[in-house]
Amino acid sequence: MNILITGSRSGIAHDLILKLVNNKKYSKYKIYATTHTEEQKESLEDIMSKYDNVFCFKLDITDKEDVKLIENMDIDILICNASICIGGSILDIPINRVRENYEVNVFSNFNLIQKVANKMIEKNKGKIIIMGSLASLIPINFIGIYASTKSAIYMLAKTLSNEIKLISDKVHVILIEPGLYHTGFNQIMLENKYKYMDNSCFKDKINEIKEKENLIFDILEKNDTNSITSKILEAISSNKPKFIYRAPITQVASAKIYNLFKS
């Protein structure tokens, strides 16, 4: 069984790989762990060097030459985890940065999916696991651009799942929607928005915004990723996986309550 995981240097994908290699159940899996840069690849190789079934290489999903590397690979499970987070007010973020967020999170991921999915359909076997976010369910100030990319991913994944079901019941599209985990990803998104706010209409609110955000994220962020990596392992192992897996349960419940009562 061959698994290709993008964005493997840190966070949820990195923790998932460690769970795979330390569980005898997955000892025969060959894991291709990819990173955005060569430097990240070298760092990941140092960590994974003791595992014979992990192979690291650079795969910038926005680079056409990098993407060619996978064209002849036999991939049984594709995990699309590569993502960037651009925070800021919708009023302030330069439109080229909005395009960049969509280019990475949406367009490049689905370009990769197209290349892999058609081969899975040919052999009538495979799983496409796509990382969404609970942020796609609740509007959160100053992360609207990032959240909108995840909303787009939900609709594309759901439609793709329905389309593939017309021709195969053995190729599965699966959406993973994590809530807030303390991997450092959220902090990058929260901080990078301030470069656009010094001269914006929110400039007098910056301290107030920071205080509220820090309080919310300090309370809600989970310090370990076990609740979501266990869901991904469930999706990998199941012969009949669900379309969508979400965690942590408290944040999932909050999102459902919000959508039930929203105006």
N, C-alpha and C positions, 0 to 999 in steps of 0.2 A: 504494500500500500504506500503510495507516494503522496506526501502532503507538501504543498507550496504555501508558505506564509509570508506575506509582505509586511513591511514595517515591524520587523522582529527585534530591533535593537533594545527596546525597553517596553515597559507598560504591560498591558494585558497579553499581547502576543508573546512577549518574552517569558512571562510567567506560565503561559500555556505550554510553551516548548519544554520548560523544566518539568512540568507535570507529565508530559508525554514521555520524556526520556527516563523518568524515574518511576514509571509504572510498567511492570512486566507485560501487562495487557497490550501495550503498544510497542513492544521491543522489536517487532519485525517491521515497523513503519519506517520508511525513509523520509526524513524531514529536510526540506529545502527551506532554510531560514534566510530571508533576504532583507537587505537594508538599503537606505536611500543613498548613502555615500560609501566610498571605499574605506574611509577612516572608521565608520561605524561597523563595517564588515570585519575589519581587523580586530576591533574591540570585541565583537560578538564571537569571533573565532577563538579568541583567548578563553572566553567563558565556556564555550561548547567543545573545546578541543578533546576533552576526556570522553566524549560520546561519539561512538563510531557511526551512528546512524543520523548525525546532523551534518549537513553540508551548507556552508554559508557562501553567499555571493551577493554582489551589488545588483540591485534591481530598482532603478529609478523608474517608476511607472509612467513618468511623463517623457522619458527618453526612448525614442523609437528604436535606437540601437540596442538598448538594454532589453526592451520588450521582445526583440528578436531572439533573445537567449532562450525563451521558453517555448518557442514555436515547435520545436521537435521533441519537447519533453512529454513524457507520459505522466499526466497528473490525475490522480484519483480524487483528491480533495484540494480545492483552492480556498484559501482563507484570505479574503481581501481586507487587510487591516490598515494599510497605508493611508494616512490622513494628515491634514494640517488644520490648524485652528487660527482663524483670523478674527480677533475680537474688535469691537468698536460699534459706535452708533451707525445705523443705516444712513444717517445724514452725513456722516464724516468719512467713511471708508472710501478711499479712491476706487473707482470702478475697476481699474486694472487689478487691484487686490481681490475684489469680489470674483473676477474672472479666474484668478489664480486659485482661489479656494474651490471653485467649481471644477477647474481643470484637474486638480489633484483628486479631490474627494469623489467626484462624480464621473467626469468624462474619461479620465485615465483608468479608473477602476473598471468601468464597463467596457472599455477597449480591451483590457486584459481578460475580462469575463468572456467576451465574444470569441477570443482566440482559444480559450480553454474549453468553453462549453460545447462548441461544435464537435470537438474531438470526443468529449464525453458522450454526446448524443450518438456518435458513430459507433462507439463500443457499448452503448446502452448501459452506462454505469458512471456514477460520479456525484460529488457534492460540491456545491458552490456556497461557501459561507461568507456572508457580507457583514461587515461591522457597521451598524447604524448607531443610534443613540436615543436615549429617552428624551434628550433635548429636542427631538423632532416633534414631541407631543405637547410641550408646554413652552409658550413664548417667554424667554428670559432676556431681560434687557441687556443689550450690548454683546450678545452672542448670536444675534439673529441671522447673520450671514452663514456662520458655521451650521447653526441648527437647520437652516433652510436647505443646505446641501444634504443633510441627513434625512430631511423630509422627502427630497427628490429621490434619494436612495431607496427609501421605503417603497415609493410608488413604482419605481423601476424594478425593484426586486420582486414585488408582488405580481406585477404584470408578467415579468419573465417567468416566474414560477407557474403562473396559469398557462402561459404559452407552451412551456416545455411539457406540461402534463398532457397536452394534446397528442404528443408523439412519444412520450416515454414516462413510465412510472418508476424508473430506476435512476433517473437523474434529478437530484433534489436541489432546490434553491432555498437557502436558510438565512434568515436575518437575525443577527444578534444585536440587542439594544441594551448596552450597559447604561447604568446611571452614573453617579459621581463617585469616582475612585481616585485615591490620592496617588497618581502615577507621575505627576508633574505636568501632564498635558493641559489640565485646566488652568494651572498657574500661568503657563505661557500665553494662553488665550486671554486671561484676565489682564495680564500686564501689557501685552502688545497693543492694546487699544488706546493707551494713554498718549501714544505718539501722535494720534489724530485729534486729541481733545484739548490741547493747549490753547488753541485759538477758536474752538468750536463754541456753540451756544451752551455746552455743558461744562465749560471751564470752571465756573464757580461752584459746581456740584461735585468736583472730582473727589475731594476728601470724604464727602458724605457717601458717594458711590463706593469708594474703597472700603469704608467701614462696614457697610451693609453686605458687600460681597464677601469680605473676609469672615464675617460672622456666619453667613449662610453656608459657605463652603467648609468652614471649620466644623460646623455641626453635622453637615450631611455627608461629606466625603468619607468613604470607607478606606481604611488603612491597608487592607489586603484585597486581593482580587479573587479570592476563592469562590465567592458566590457566582461570579460570571464565568470564570474559567471552567467551573464544574458544568455549567450549562453548555459551553462549547464542546466539552468532552462528551456530554450526553448526545449532542447533535452528531458528533463524529462517529460515535459507537452505534447509534440507532439505525436499524434497517428501514424504519419508517419515521424519520425525524419530523418534528413540527416545522411549520414555516417560520415561526418567530419564538425566540427565547429572550427573556428579559430578567434582569437582576440589578440591584438588590431588591428584595421583596417589598420593603417599606417604601422605597421610591417608586416602584411600579404601582403600588396601591395609591400613592399620592397622585401620580399622573392619571390614573384611571378616574379617580374622584374629581380631579380638575376637569377632565373631558366630559364627565357626566353632568357637571353643573355649570360649565362655561356658558356664557350668554351668546 
